[in-house]
Amino acid sequence: MTFHVAIIGRPNVGKSTLFNRLVGKRLALVDDTPGVTRDRRDAKASLGEYKFRIIDTAGLEEGKGDSLSARMRKQTEIAIEEADFSLFMIDARAGVTPLDKHFADILRRGKKPTILVANKSEGRAAEAGRYEAYSLGLGDPIPFSAEHGEGLADLSDAFDEKLRELGIDPFAEEQQDVTPKSVAIHGEVTEEDELKSEEDSGLPLQLAIVGRPNVGKSTLINKLLGEERMLTGPEAGITRDSIGVNYTYEGRDLRIFDTAGMRRKSRVQEKLEKLSVADTIRALNFAEVVVLLIDATQPFEKQDLSIASLIVQEGRALVIGLNKYDLLENRQEVMKDIAHKLEHTLPQIKGIPVVPVSALTGRGIEKLMPQVFAAYKLWNRRISTSKLNKWLAQTLQYHPAPSVKGRRTKMRYMTQVKTRPPTFAIFTNRPTDVADSYIRYLLNEIRWDFDMPGIPIRIMLRKGDNPYKKD
């Protein structure tokens, strides 16, 4: 069975560094600035022979009412409740602070067992803090260094003792990898007689929600999940890490990634925001379908188009969600304006679906998810070589490739070489002479004739005859 462990403690004691250490990847953002982590994040982790789920949390702070710190603390409390036991971290170099004592009192009175970890224990400067940690009443502190990986053996022994106390046998049955694997996007296509889809791969569909700050990305995910899983509020830029959560919609498994808002590059000055944007771009690399969420009450800005262009460059299927649509009075005008700007700014990917939604009330979500699955299906589409070559012959007959300096350009053969996104190769005698405008013409024609709106399509020109023609 898989057990769950939550890492908790006040801000800037090294929780995310320990999280990355146990996960074996730099998933969580790490910076010297206190309070980097705000949402709770979980991932598959390992320590020695143990395999488990680890939950990174926001720093424990005092907060009242509906303040941001209070909402962050609520997320941490949920993580503690979900975990089998917690790792309570302190900074041994800073010693035991009043905030450490306050939350240690809360943990002692709680029902969940706790392991005390004295982080940053390397060197003599931490000795006094380690001895002081005994006063917290949470057992013997484990000297540890998340940065350098010191103390892992002692932490593993503490795991063993705690699991025995709880009666948990982590080896009672084979543990399954519940973390979705990345999906390969390459692979040569053999000739096929029918159109095919790869949607039944057995892996969750990877869906990223992106957009400018404060457009409602986290609110939309919470509405989909039916719980306050993501931290939300009126403050712009609450989300910093790209947080992935599992979700099932009408029997289909998804892995949804909430991402940090992306502002114009010229406005991004702070190091932490640069890290957040880089994490968002990394999430795009793993995504298969991307929902670009736009605030309908604000003008369709250049930054929205820049994000859409980035998604297309990455080769991901794109769906645009028009949030707060229910607040508009001139709805038809807004829809026409967006369609016009997309048509002229992203002519290489015509037919991007635009779905009006309300993340707050849930209106329109029943239309959003079908569009996501439709885009995913098109993104995986394969077209048989025989149909492609019949289409190529008809297209060239209607509009041949322009000659250059009296030299004729012959296109002899076409095949699909990749999916995700659909990528086609055309073999020609003069690939360098074919103008970009003619390639765009071919892209538009194949999109129209094979009914493939709203997804990136790529055409590569290769020199030579039919590679499958026998001598």
C-alpha positions in Angstrom: 0.0 0.0 0.0 1.1 3.6 -0.6 1.4 5.8 2.5 1.3 9.6 2.5 3.7 12.0 4.2 3.3 15.8 4.5 6.2 18.2 5.0 5.2 21.1 7.2 6.9 24.0 9.0 7.2 27.8 9.1 8.3 29.6 5.9 11.9 29.2 4.5 13.0 26.2 6.6 13.7 24.1 3.5 10.4 22.1 2.9 10.5 22.4 -0.8 14.2 21.5 -0.9 13.4 18.3 1.0 10.4 17.6 -1.3 12.7 17.8 -4.3 15.3 15.6 -2.6 12.8 12.8 -1.9 11.1 13.1 -5.3 14.4 13.1 -7.1 13.5 16.1 -9.4 13.3 19.8 -9.0 9.5 19.9 -9.1 8.9 22.6 -6.5 10.3 26.1 -6.8 13.1 26.9 -4.4 14.3 30.4 -3.5 15.6 32.2 -0.5 12.5 34.3 -0.4 10.2 33.2 2.4 6.7 31.9 1.4 7.5 30.7 -2.2 5.2 27.7 -1.9 1.5 28.5 -1.5 -0.4 25.6 -2.8 0.1 22.0 -1.6 1.8 19.8 -4.1 2.1 16.0 -4.0 4.3 13.6 -6.0 5.7 10.1 -5.9 8.8 9.9 -3.7 11.3 7.3 -2.4 13.5 7.0 0.6 15.6 3.9 0.7 13.3 0.9 0.2 10.2 3.0 0.8 7.9 4.3 -2.0 5.3 6.8 -0.9 3.5 10.0 -1.8 5.0 13.2 -0.4 3.1 16.5 0.0 4.8 19.8 0.0 2.9 22.6 1.8 3.0 26.3 2.3 4.9 27.7 5.3 2.8 27.8 8.5 1.9 31.3 9.4 -0.6 33.0 11.6 -3.5 34.3 9.7 -7.1 35.4 10.4 -10.3 35.7 8.4 -10.0 35.5 4.7 -6.4 36.7 4.5 -4.0 35.0 2.1 -1.9 33.5 5.0 -5.1 32.1 6.5 -6.1 30.5 3.2 -2.5 29.1 2.8 -2.7 27.6 6.3 -6.0 26.0 5.5 -4.3 24.2 2.6 -1.6 23.0 4.9 -4.2 21.7 7.4 -5.8 19.7 4.6 -2.5 18.1 3.7 -1.9 17.1 7.4 -5.3 15.5 7.5 -4.6 13.6 4.2 -1.2 12.3 5.4 -0.5 9.2 7.5 2.1 11.2 9.3 4.0 14.6 9.0 7.6 15.8 8.9 7.8 18.9 11.0 10.8 20.9 9.9 12.7 23.6 11.8 15.8 25.6 10.8 18.5 24.3 13.2 20.7 27.3 12.5 17.9 29.8 13.4 16.9 27.7 16.5 13.4 27.2 17.8 11.3 30.3 17.1 8.0 31.3 18.8 6.2 30.3 15.6 7.8 26.8 15.8 6.6 26.5 19.4 3.1 27.6 18.5 2.6 25.1 15.7 4.4 22.3 17.6 1.7 22.8 20.3 -1.0 22.4 17.7 0.7 19.2 16.3 1.1 17.7 19.8 -2.6 18.2 20.4 -3.6 16.7 17.0 -4.2 13.1 16.2 -1.6 12.8 13.4 1.9 11.5 14.3 4.9 13.7 13.6 8.6 13.3 12.9 10.7 16.2 13.9 13.4 17.2 11.4 16.1 19.7 12.3 17.1 21.0 8.8 20.3 22.9 7.9 22.2 20.9 10.6 25.5 20.8 8.8 28.3 22.5 10.7 28.7 23.7 14.4 26.3 26.6 13.9 23.4 24.3 14.1 24.3 22.4 17.3 22.5 24.8 19.7 19.3 24.7 17.6 19.3 20.9 17.5 19.5 20.6 21.3 16.8 23.3 21.6 14.5 21.3 19.3 14.0 18.7 22.1 11.9 21.3 24.0 9.2 21.1 21.3 8.0 17.8 22.8 7.8 16.0 19.4 10.5 13.4 20.1 14.2 13.3 19.1 15.0 15.7 16.3 16.7 14.2 13.3 19.8 16.1 12.2 19.3 16.7 8.5 20.5 18.7 5.5 18.0 18.8 2.7 20.4 20.8 0.5 23.3 18.3 0.8 21.3 15.1 1.4 22.8 14.4 4.9 20.7 12.5 7.4 18.7 10.3 4.9 19.6 7.1 6.7 18.4 8.5 10.0 15.2 9.7 8.3 14.6 6.2 6.9 15.0 4.7 10.3 12.4 7.2 11.7 10.1 6.2 8.8 10.5 2.5 9.8 9.7 3.3 13.5 6.7 5.4 12.6 5.2 2.9 10.2 5.5 0.2 12.8 3.7 2.4 15.4 0.9 3.0 12.9 0.6 -0.6 11.9 1.3 0.2 8.2 3.1 -2.4 6.1 4.3 -0.6 3.0 5.2 -3.9 1.4 1.9 -5.7 1.9 1.2 -5.4 -1.8 3.1 -4.2 -4.8 2.9 -0.5 -5.0 1.7 1.0 -8.3 3.2 4.0 -9.9 0.4 6.5 -9.6 2.4 9.3 -11.2 1.5 9.7 -14.9 4.4 9.1 -17.2 5.2 11.5 -20.0 4.0 10.4 -23.4 6.3 10.0 -26.3 5.5 12.3 -29.2 7.7 10.7 -31.8 7.5 7.6 -33.9 7.4 6.9 -37.6 4.0 6.1 -39.1 3.6 3.1 -41.3 1.1 3.1 -44.2 -2.4 2.6 -43.0 -5.8 2.3 -44.8 -7.9 4.0 -42.2 -7.7 7.1 -39.9 -6.6 6.2 -36.4 -6.6 7.8 -33.0 -4.2 7.2 -30.1 -6.6 8.4 -27.4 -6.8 5.0 -25.8 -3.2 4.9 -24.6 -4.2 4.1 -21.1 -2.4 7.2 -19.7 -4.2 10.3 -18.3 -4.7 13.1 -20.7 -2.2 15.9 -19.7 -4.1 19.2 -19.6 -2.5 22.6 -18.7 -4.5 25.7 -17.8 -2.6 28.8 -18.7 -3.2 32.5 -19.0 -2.5 36.0 -17.6 -2.5 36.5 -13.8 -5.9 36.6 -12.0 -8.0 35.3 -14.9 -9.5 32.5 -12.9 -7.3 29.4 -13.7 -7.2 28.0 -10.1 -11.0 28.8 -9.7 -11.7 26.8 -12.8 -9.8 23.8 -11.6 -11.5 24.0 -8.2 -14.9 24.0 -9.9 -13.9 21.0 -12.0 -12.7 19.1 -9.0 -15.6 20.1 -6.8 -13.3 21.2 -4.0 -11.1 24.0 -2.9 -7.9 22.2 -4.1 -6.1 25.3 -5.4 -5.5 28.4 -3.4 -7.6 31.3 -4.9 -8.4 34.9 -4.0 -8.6 38.4 -5.4 -4.8 38.9 -5.2 -3.0 38.6 -8.6 -0.2 36.0 -8.9 -1.2 33.7 -6.0 -0.2 30.5 -8.0 3.6 30.2 -8.3 4.3 26.5 -8.9 2.7 24.4 -11.6 0.5 22.0 -9.6 -0.7 18.8 -11.1 -3.9 17.0 -9.9 -5.7 13.9 -11.0 -9.2 14.2 -12.3 -11.8 12.0 -14.0 -14.4 13.4 -16.3 -17.1 11.1 -17.6 -14.8 8.1 -17.3 -11.8 9.8 -18.8 -8.7 10.2 -16.7 -6.8 13.5 -16.8 -3.9 15.1 -15.1 -4.6 18.9 -14.8 -1.8 21.4 -14.3 -2.6 24.7 -12.7 0.1 27.3 -13.7 1.4 30.7 -12.7 0.0 33.7 -14.6 2.2 34.9 -17.5 2.8 38.6 -17.8 4.6 40.4 -20.6 8.3 39.7 -20.5 9.2 43.3 -19.9 7.2 43.4 -16.7 8.8 40.3 -15.2 11.6 41.6 -13.1 11.7 39.6 -9.9 13.7 36.3 -9.9 10.8 34.4 -8.3 8.3 35.4 -11.0 10.9 34.4 -13.6 11.1 31.0 -12.0 7.3 30.7 -12.0 7.0 31.5 -15.7 9.8 29.0 -16.4 7.8 26.4 -14.5 4.7 27.3 -16.5 6.6 26.8 -19.8 7.9 23.4 -18.4 4.3 22.4 -17.8 3.5 23.3 -21.4 6.2 20.8 -22.5 4.4 18.0 -20.6 0.9 19.0 -21.6 -1.0 17.5 -24.5 -3.9 19.9 -24.6 -3.7 23.5 -23.3 -6.7 25.7 -22.2 -5.8 29.3 -22.6 -8.1 31.1 -20.1 -9.0 34.7 -21.0 -10.8 37.3 -18.8 -13.8 38.3 -20.9 -14.2 41.6 -19.0 -10.8 42.7 -20.1 -9.6 43.5 -23.6 -8.1 40.6 -25.6 -4.5 41.7 -25.1 -1.3 41.2 -27.0 -0.1 39.0 -24.1 -3.0 36.6 -24.7 -2.0 36.2 -28.3 1.7 35.8 -27.3 0.7 32.9 -25.0 -1.4 31.3 -27.7 1.5 31.7 -30.1 3.9 30.0 -27.6 1.4 27.1 -27.2 1.3 26.6 -31.0 5.1 26.8 -31.3 5.3 24.0 -28.7 2.9 22.0 -30.9 0.1 21.6 -28.3 -3.6 21.3 -29.0 -5.2 24.6 -28.0 -8.6 25.5 -26.6 -9.5 29.0 -25.5 -11.7 29.4 -22.4 -13.5 32.8 -22.2 -14.0 33.2 -18.4 -16.4 35.6 -16.7 -18.5 35.5 -19.9 -21.7 35.8 -17.8 -20.7 39.3 -16.7 -20.7 40.7 -20.3 -23.5 42.6 -21.8 -22.1 42.8 -25.4 -21.3 39.1 -25.7 -21.5 38.8 -29.5 -19.2 41.7 -30.0 -16.6 40.2 -27.7 -16.8 36.8 -29.5 -16.4 38.5 -32.9 -13.5 40.6 -31.7 -11.6 37.5 -30.4 -12.3 35.5 -33.6 -11.0 38.4 -35.7 -7.8 38.8 -33.7 -7.1 35.1 -33.8 -7.8 34.9 -37.5 -5.2 37.7 -38.2 -2.6 37.0 -35.5 -2.5 33.2 -35.7 -3.4 32.4 -39.3 -1.3 29.2 -39.2 -3.8 27.6 -36.8 -7.3 28.4 -38.0 -10.4 27.2 -36.2 -9.3 27.4 -32.5 -12.4 26.7 -30.4 -13.5 29.5 -28.1 -15.7 28.3 -25.2 -17.5 30.8 -23.0 -17.3 29.7 -19.3 -17.8 30.9 -15.8 -15.2 29.4 -13.4 -17.1 30.8 -10.4 -20.5 29.3 -11.2 -19.5 26.4 -13.4 -21.5 27.5 -16.4 -20.0 26.4 -19.7 -17.7 23.7 -18.2 -20.0 21.0 -19.7 -19.0 22.5 -23.1 -15.3 23.0 -22.3 -14.3 19.5 -21.6 -15.8 18.0 -24.8 -13.8 20.5 -26.7 -10.7 19.4 -24.8 -11.2 15.8 -25.8 -12.1 16.7 -29.4 -8.8 18.7 -29.7 -6.9 15.8 -28.2 -8.4 13.4 -30.7 -7.4 15.6 -33.6 -4.0 16.1 -32.2 -3.5 12.3 -32.3 -4.9 11.9 -35.7 -3.3 9.7 -38.4 -4.1 9.8 -42.1 -3.4 6.9 -44.4 -0.6 7.5 -47.0 -2.9 6.5 -49.9 -5.4 9.2 -49.0 -2.7 11.8 -48.5 -1.2 11.1 -52.0 -4.6 11.2 -53.6 -5.2 14.5 -51.9 -1.7 15.8 -53.0 -2.4 14.9 -56.6 -5.7 16.7 -56.6 -4.3 19.8 -54.8 -1.4 20.1 -57.2 -3.7 19.8 -60.2 -5.8 22.6 -58.9 -2.9 24.8 -57.8 0.6 23.6 -58.8 3.7 24.7 -57.0 5.1 27.8 -58.6 8.1 27.5 -60.8 11.3 29.3 -59.8 13.4 30.8 -62.7 11.7 28.5 -65.1 12.5 25.4 -63.2 9.5 23.3 -62.3 8.9 22.1 -58.7 7.6 18.5 -58.6 6.0 17.1 -55.5 6.0 13.3 -55.9 5.0 11.7 -52.6 3.5 12.6 -49.2 3.2 10.7 -45.9 2.5 11.4 -42.3 5.7 10.9 -40.2 4.4 11.9 -36.8 1.3 12.6 -34.7 1.0 14.9 -31.6 0.8 17.2 -33.6 0.1 15.8 -37.1 3.3 16.2 -39.1 3.6 15.5 -42.8 6.5 15.0 -45.2 6.4 15.9 -48.9 9.2 14.6 -51.2 10.1 17.1 -53.9 12.9 17.8 -56.3 13.5 21.4 -55.1 12.5 21.8 -51.4 14.4 25.0 -51.0 12.6 26.7 -53.9 9.1 26.2 -52.4 7.9 29.5 -51.0 6.6 29.8 -47.4 3.3 31.2 -48.8 2.7 27.9 -50.7 3.4 25.8 -47.7 0.8 27.9 -45.8 -1.6 27.2 -48.7 -1.0 23.4 -48.3 -1.5 23.7 -44.5 -4.8 25.5 -44.9 -6.0 23.0 -47.6 -5.1 19.9 -45.6 -6.7 21.5 -42.5 -9.9 22.2 -44.5 -10.1 19.0 -46.5 -9.4 16.6 -43.6 -11.4 18.6 -41.1 -8.6 19.4 -38.6 -9.4 22.8 -37.1 -7.6 24.4 -34.2 -4.5 22.2 -33.9 -1.0 22.8 -35.1 -0.1 21.0 -38.4 3.4 20.8 -39.7 4.7 20.1 -43.2 8.3 19.2 -43.9 9.8 19.2 -47.4 12.3 16.5 -48.2 14.4 16.1 -51.3 14.0 13.0 -53.3 11.5 10.7 -55.0 9.0 8.3 -53.4 11.2 6.5 -50.8 9.1 3.4 -51.0 9.3 3.1 -54.8 11.0 -0.1 -55.8 13.7 0.1 -58.5 
